[in-house]
Amino acid sequence: MMTSPLPERLHLGCGGFAVNGWLNSDGSWHVWLARWPRVRRVAIACGLLPHFHIDHPWPQTILHLDLRRKLPFPDNHFTAIYASHVLEHLERQAAVALLREARRCCRPGGVIRMAVPNLSVQVNDYLQGRILPEAPGHTPADTLLHRLHFRPAVTTGGRFQSLRRLYHHLYDFNSHKWGYDSTSLTALFREAGLSDALERQLLDSAIADISAIERPERIGDGGTLIVEAIKRDS
């Protein structure tokens, strides 16, 4: 349920990390299962929920949002929209649609900022021979694909395989669907109508108090790309 009045800043894909003063949202089943801990434990045991953030409390104030759908917010409302490691979980067409929705919901002068894994860093490491096999029988290419968080080599098998197969078919947000370098991500912004999109550095932003939401331990490792734009018209 959305809070009232509606906050003026929107945090997409917050995980379990809600930030004060923002409308925090996420598409994980963790969000709506937070009210039913026993059901949540069963879903984890079945492999339907990712194991990261399992032990982190998920506040019940987090709004469940499927970012493949139209955002349920009015036009020209938010002063800032922020997402870290979210766009790569959407197919490219869905990512453009989300940015268009973000532009619609953002007021003129508002800021839209997205952080994603930097594809060029991973590819350069691979080409320079800096990626080594992480498991017996693996090749550097296998390791690269694992680091890019493509769907795992085996997504079914063992107990509850039918449930896992259904989940991956209908609702798999955990794996990555697309990758971006600086050129392709700024092009994505511009395709969505955000013509002044520029690459930015960690904590370098037109968003006030950016340090409250942008966590260096999550994106300050040199492998994250950040692009930001300001909505210039209504």
C-alpha positions in Angstrom: 0.0 0.0 0.0 1.3 3.4 -0.9 2.0 5.9 1.8 -0.1 9.1 2.0 0.8 11.8 1.1 2.9 10.4 -1.8 6.6 11.1 -1.3 8.3 13.3 -3.9 11.3 11.0 -4.5 11.0 7.4 -5.8 13.5 4.6 -5.2 13.1 1.7 -7.7 14.4 -1.8 -6.9 15.4 -0.9 -3.3 15.9 -4.5 -2.2 15.3 -4.6 1.6 17.1 -1.2 2.0 14.4 1.4 2.5 15.6 5.0 2.6 13.8 7.6 4.7 12.1 10.4 2.7 11.8 8.2 -0.4 9.0 6.0 -1.7 10.8 2.7 -1.7 9.7 -0.1 -4.1 10.8 -3.5 -5.3 9.5 -6.3 -7.5 10.7 -9.2 -5.3 8.3 -11.6 -3.7 10.2 -10.7 -0.5 8.1 -7.5 -0.4 4.6 -9.0 -0.2 5.8 -12.1 1.7 7.3 -9.9 4.4 4.0 -10.0 6.2 4.0 -13.8 6.2 7.5 -15.0 7.4 6.6 -18.7 7.3 5.4 -18.6 3.7 8.5 -16.6 2.9 10.7 -19.4 4.3 8.9 -22.0 2.3 9.4 -19.9 -0.9 13.1 -19.6 -0.1 13.4 -23.4 0.5 11.7 -24.0 -2.9 14.3 -21.8 -4.6 11.6 -19.2 -5.7 13.4 -16.3 -3.9 17.0 -15.2 -4.2 19.2 -16.0 -1.3 20.7 -12.6 -1.1 19.1 -10.3 1.5 17.4 -13.3 3.1 18.5 -12.3 6.5 17.9 -8.6 5.9 14.5 -7.4 7.3 12.1 -6.2 4.6 10.1 -3.3 5.9 6.4 -3.6 5.3 6.4 0.0 4.0 8.1 -1.1 0.7 5.7 -0.9 -2.2 5.6 -4.0 -4.5 6.1 -2.9 -8.1 6.4 -4.9 -11.3 8.6 -2.5 -13.4 7.5 -4.2 -16.6 4.1 -2.4 -16.1 3.0 1.2 -16.2 4.0 3.0 -13.0 1.0 3.7 -10.8 1.9 7.3 -10.2 0.6 10.7 -11.5 2.3 12.8 -14.1 5.0 15.3 -13.1 5.1 14.3 -9.5 8.6 13.2 -8.4 11.6 15.5 -8.0 14.0 12.5 -8.2 13.8 8.9 -9.4 16.7 6.6 -8.5 17.5 2.9 -9.3 20.7 0.9 -8.6 21.3 -2.4 -10.5 17.7 -2.6 -11.8 17.6 -1.8 -15.5 19.8 -4.8 -16.4 17.1 -7.1 -15.0 14.7 -5.9 -17.7 14.7 -6.7 -21.4 15.8 -3.7 -23.4 12.4 -2.8 -24.6 11.1 -3.0 -21.0 14.0 -0.8 -19.9 13.1 1.9 -22.4 9.5 1.7 -21.3 10.5 2.1 -17.7 12.6 5.2 -18.5 9.7 6.7 -20.4 7.4 6.1 -17.4 10.0 7.6 -15.1 10.1 10.7 -17.4 6.3 10.9 -17.3 6.2 10.7 -13.5 9.1 13.1 -13.0 8.3 16.8 -12.8 10.2 19.3 -15.0 13.6 19.9 -13.4 13.5 16.5 -11.7 16.4 14.1 -11.8 16.4 10.5 -13.1 19.5 8.5 -12.1 20.3 4.9 -13.0 23.3 2.7 -11.9 24.0 -0.5 -13.8 26.9 -3.0 -14.1 29.4 -1.6 -16.5 29.6 -4.0 -19.5 32.8 -2.5 -20.9 34.7 -3.2 -17.6 33.7 -6.9 -17.7 34.5 -7.3 -21.4 37.8 -5.5 -21.1 38.8 -7.7 -18.2 37.9 -10.8 -20.3 39.8 -9.6 -23.3 42.9 -8.7 -21.2 42.9 -12.1 -19.6 42.1 -10.9 -16.2 39.1 -13.3 -15.8 40.1 -16.8 -14.6 37.9 -19.9 -14.3 36.1 -19.9 -11.0 35.3 -23.6 -10.8 36.7 -26.9 -12.2 35.8 -27.5 -15.8 34.9 -23.8 -16.3 36.5 -21.5 -18.9 37.1 -17.8 -18.6 34.0 -17.3 -20.8 31.9 -19.3 -18.3 33.2 -17.0 -15.5 32.4 -13.9 -17.6 28.8 -15.1 -18.1 28.5 -15.9 -14.4 29.7 -12.4 -13.5 27.2 -10.9 -16.0 24.5 -12.7 -14.0 23.0 -14.5 -17.0 20.5 -17.2 -16.1 22.4 -20.1 -14.5 23.4 -23.1 -16.6 20.8 -25.2 -14.6 17.6 -23.5 -13.5 15.6 -26.7 -12.7 16.2 -30.0 -11.1 16.0 -31.5 -7.6 13.1 -30.8 -5.4 10.4 -28.3 -6.4 11.7 -28.2 -9.9 8.2 -27.6 -11.3 7.7 -24.5 -9.1 11.2 -23.2 -10.1 10.5 -23.7 -13.8 7.2 -21.8 -13.5 8.9 -19.0 -11.6 11.7 -18.6 -14.2 9.1 -18.6 -17.0 6.8 -16.0 -15.5 8.7 -13.9 -13.0 12.4 -14.1 -13.2 13.8 -10.7 -12.1 17.0 -12.2 -10.6 18.9 -12.8 -13.8 20.2 -10.1 -16.1 18.5 -9.6 -19.4 20.7 -6.9 -21.0 24.0 -5.1 -20.6 25.1 -1.5 -21.0 28.2 0.6 -21.5 28.2 4.4 -21.3 27.3 4.9 -24.9 24.4 2.4 -25.0 22.9 3.5 -21.6 23.0 7.2 -22.6 21.4 6.2 -25.9 18.7 4.4 -23.9 17.9 7.5 -21.9 17.7 9.6 -25.1 15.4 7.1 -26.8 13.1 7.5 -23.8 13.1 11.3 -24.3 15.8 12.3 -21.8 18.1 14.2 -24.2 20.7 15.5 -21.7 21.7 12.1 -20.2 25.3 12.0 -19.1 27.6 9.6 -17.3 28.2 10.6 -13.7 30.5 9.4 -11.0 29.6 7.9 -7.6 27.9 10.5 -5.4 28.2 13.2 -8.2 24.6 14.1 -8.7 22.0 16.9 -8.9 19.9 14.9 -6.4 20.2 16.5 -3.0 21.6 14.2 -0.2 22.5 11.5 -2.8 24.7 9.9 -0.2 21.6 8.8 1.7 20.6 6.4 -1.1 23.7 5.7 -3.2 25.8 3.2 -1.2 29.5 3.0 -2.1 29.7 -0.5 -0.9 27.2 -1.5 -3.5 28.4 0.5 -6.5 31.8 2.0 -5.6 33.9 -0.9 -6.9 34.7 0.6 -10.3 32.4 -1.9 -12.0 29.3 0.2 -12.0 28.1 2.7 -14.6 25.9 5.7 -13.6 23.9 7.8 -16.0 21.7 10.8 -14.9 19.4 13.1 -16.7 17.2 16.1 -15.8 13.7 16.3 -17.2 13.6 19.5 -19.2 9.9 19.8 -20.2 6.4 18.8 -19.0 
